[in-house]
Amino acid sequence: MAKEQKKAETTAKSIDLDSISALVRKDGMATVEITKSVMENIKKNKDERLQSMIMERSLRAEYMRRLKLLQLRKRRAENDITLKFLKRAEILQYQMSGFLLNEEHIEKMGGKDGKLEIEIISDYKDGEPVKEKKVYELEKGKEVWVPGSITCPEYDNAVERMKQEEQQEKTKLEKQFDLDKANLESEYPGYFSYMWRW
């Protein structure tokens, strides 16, 4: 009886040892259900990755367009500031040196209907210039010489004030642009990258 029991144990052990390889192999093989599930997950992951890539690039394109519009608006405002400075500088030059008044000058300096009103310094009180407006009228087809109305040091002071005003306006414009850009970037949380700026 002990012999039979020992023989049964030996047979069970050899079956287990012989079949373990087949069992392990069988457990590691993909079933049809697993293969279908894997293929579905692969497709789902590809679709999600593609959607994510398209969404990120779409948001970046939108950001870049909006940033370029902000930059364009800033450049136009800078141009307006520069044009204003140029006009004021020309008028100052004429006020210092005098000029020949004709229809072209009237138009350039903002006059109309043959009349030009300019501000001249007539006196100084307490170190401050006293300004008054003077009107020059031009008869059709004629020209009139308008004498200078400010001195060279007054011209220099006026130019310095203009430069400071121009710089203040440009600084204000730059601060507004920086604020607009920060607001724009905050609209893309989780997506915005500093490389989008270039």
Secondary structure, DSSP 8 states (H G I E B T S, - for coil): -HHHHHHHHHHHHHHHHHHHHHHHHHHHS--HHHHHHHHHHHHHHHHHHHHHHHHHHHHHHHHHHHHHHHHHHHHHHHHHHHHHHHHHHHHHHHHHH-EEE-HHHHHHTT-BTTEEEEEEEEEEETTEEEEEEEEEE--TT--EEE---S-HHHHHHHHHHHHHHHHHHHHHHHHHHHHHHHHHHHTSTTT--GGGG-
